[in-house]
Each structure stands twice: as C-alpha cells, then as structure tokens.
Amino acid sequence: MHYIQQPRAIEAKSFDIIGEIVSETRPEYRFASPLHEAIIKRVIHTTADFEWLDILWFSDDALQRLCAALSRPGVIYTDTTMALSGINKTLLATFGGECRCYISDPRVVAQAKAQGITRSMAAVDIAVNEAGEKLFVFGNAPTALFRLLEHDVAVSGVVGVPVGFVGAAESKEALTRSGLPAVAALGRKGGSNVAAAIVNAILYHLQGAR
Amino acid sequence: MHYIQQPRAIEAKSFDIIGEIVSETRPEYRFASPLHEAIIKRVIHTTADFEWLDILWFSDDALQRLCAALSRPGVIYTDTTMALSGINKTLLATFGGECRCYISDPRVVAQAKAQGITRSMAAVDIAVNEAGEKLFVFGNAPTALFRLLEHDVAVSGVVGVPVGFVGAAESKEALTRSGLPAVAALGRKGGSNVAAAIVNAILYHLQGAR
C-alpha cells in the first residue's frame, strides 16, 4: 500500500485540505485573526467536523490572556486524563508550564464521597486553592466548569469545551457570561480532544513566534 | 447554580436524551442489535454528533469476536496515549485484559528514525511480534492502521477509527475490505475519544452480562 508516512507532511497537507474545503464551502468565512484560524483549523483537524467554524466562542481578551499565561510558568488543570494526554506537555514545559489532572487523586476521591459531589468538582476545589498562575481546561465535565464559576478566584484563562447532553451547553453558556478570559464551545459539542487541540494550537503559535 | 451532580444520573439522562433525539429526528432508524445501539449511543454521547448513526461500520463477526476477546486475558494496543487514557482499564483488568501504547517507547522512537517511518507504524511492528491475544484500537493514526494491514497476523479485533484528512478514510476503507473482525468509521471522522468509547461500550455490555 502507498501512503504518506511523514507526520509533518501529513499535518501540513491536512491543514491545506481544511483551508481548501473552507474556501470552497464557505467563501464568505473570515477568521478573526491568524491565531483564531490556527485554533479553529486544529480543532477541525482533530474532529473532521466543520461545524467548529461556527461554534467556537472567544472572549475579547481570551487569546491575549491565554498566550501570556502559556508563555510563562503556570499550571494547566484538566478535568480528564484524556485532555492531559493530548496536551503537548514537552512543549508546554519549554515555557515553564506544567499540566495536572486530579480526577483520581485520593484527596479528590475522598472529598467527592464525603460531600456527595462529582470528582470533577472536588478536583476543581483542590486546584483553586493551590498557589500560582492557573489555567483550566475542561473537555468533559460540565460540573467542573460550573464549580469553577462558583469559586470567586483569579484565573489566567479557561478552555471550556465540555461535551454532552446534560449541563454541557448550560455550563459553557455560563462561562461566556462570566467575564473570565475564555474559549468556549457553544451548544453540545466539545471533548477532551478538542480541549487539547485548542491548547496545542496556542502553544505552536507561541513556539513559532519565538 | 443548580445542576445535576450525580455522574450516573447524568449519564443515564444523557442516553435517554440521545434516544429521544434519534426517535424524533430519525423515526425509521433501527439499531442492528442492543450492543450496536449501546456502542453508537456511547459514541454520540462522547461527540454530541449524530452523524455517528450512519458512519460506524461493523464487520459481520466484529461484535462477537470483540466480546469474546475482551472477556478473556489479552492486550489492547492503542495508537495514542489519549485512547489509552480513555479506555476503562480498571474494568478491562477485571476480565484479565490490559492496555498498552508504545508511541513513546524508546524502541519505537529508534525504529521509526532508523527506518524513516512514523512512530505509529513502528509501534505496530513491535506489537504484532508480541505473544498473546491482540486487539488494536486506533483513533488517530492512519499509518498505524495501514501498517497493521500490511502484516499478515492474527488479531482478535480492530477498532479502526483514525480521524483526518490524509489517509484516514482510505485506511478505514482498507480495513473494511481486510476480512478482519473490525469496527470502522467511514469517511474522515473518528478520534481517540471515539475509539475509547467503542471499547468502553463493549466492556460495559460484558459487565452487565456477567
């Protein structure tokens, strides 16, 4: 069988194809900036779903704040180990950043049981009390996002793209009204893969700007 | 804020909503079996994308073979750590199974470099030479799926759902013609999250049948 075997060539060609499809099917479509374009195209790359042209919401300060936060030491807290797995932690570390997921932390398991809340919520409770600059990346758990919004805490940015049918759309709608610097998915769609793609697109942008 | 905080209640309600939407929007739609239904609904649950009603392909023997393989000791090889993260490894272990991803294995890194192939391909080369019953779960890398099909090796099942624009559709098309017991995504869509959801749906089915 003949097939392209060079990962960089595959990725470059994929982005070209995505650009061509957007031009052909949505000739009037304009990306708000090259970074918006890079993020949206990377999400389409990871989902093969062009609905992402229309459902990714950015607060006015989102990309400026996320770029600033990811280019200096800080901690990304994810709601799932899948999102943690998908984020390019090697590149993140070159900026001094790191990534944590507390969903299986024994403290989280104990607190969730004691308080009758989800482990996703208990993980947020622990994260917000840690020192240092914090970003939250949620691809799965609406309860994590709702919980974060209940805390009155300074965050450097939120990638809020929980997927699902119960609370997901509502949690993301609440995020868009929170005033936090945020990227959110409107409606039901999202996912850990989408969350990681958004973070990685920003990291690659920062890497290219070095 | 008021929101449902019980994970099992959230999941059960989500599946009810998915069923209602299918009934309303596709009243003629019929699932081939309760397990087909469980798998397709779990993929929709993880993507919020109802196109999955139409693009998931099952070989005639796929579910029988996958159920048999997952209910006894064996190894699932994934192409990404995201798929590995998403699979319920605790439940898998209760059947004696385990899950491995070799993408960052030093042998894989060295072989890929030496041979000018992708790490995904080198990971498959190592996996097929290991002893024991093997299942392959690919959500990301068409080259992994193409490589597996190049090997003439007995496998207990393949979940082949690489997402993307270069080679993904072709790799899955090749899988449907391979004669292997397989679940495949037709077209561009797929993903590590989808791959994990398919495996988990089968594991939950087996757990319920105990």
Interface residues (C-beta under 8 A of the other chain):
Chain A: M1 Y3 I4 Q5 Q6 P7 I10 K13 S14 I17 I18 H45 T46 T47 A48 D49 T80 T81 M82 L84 S85 G86 G116 I117 T118 R119 M121 P142 T143 F146 L149 E150 V163 G164 F165 V166 G167 A168 E170 S171 A174 G187 R188 K189 G190 G191 S192 N193 A196
Chain B: M1 Y3 I4 Q5 Q6 P7 I10 K13 S14 I17 I18 H45 T46 T47 A48 D49 T80 T81 M82 L84 S85 G86 G116 I117 T118 R119 M121 P142 T143 F146 L149 E150 V163 G164 F165 V166 G167 A168 E170 S171 A174 G187 R188 K189 G190 G191 S192 N193 A196
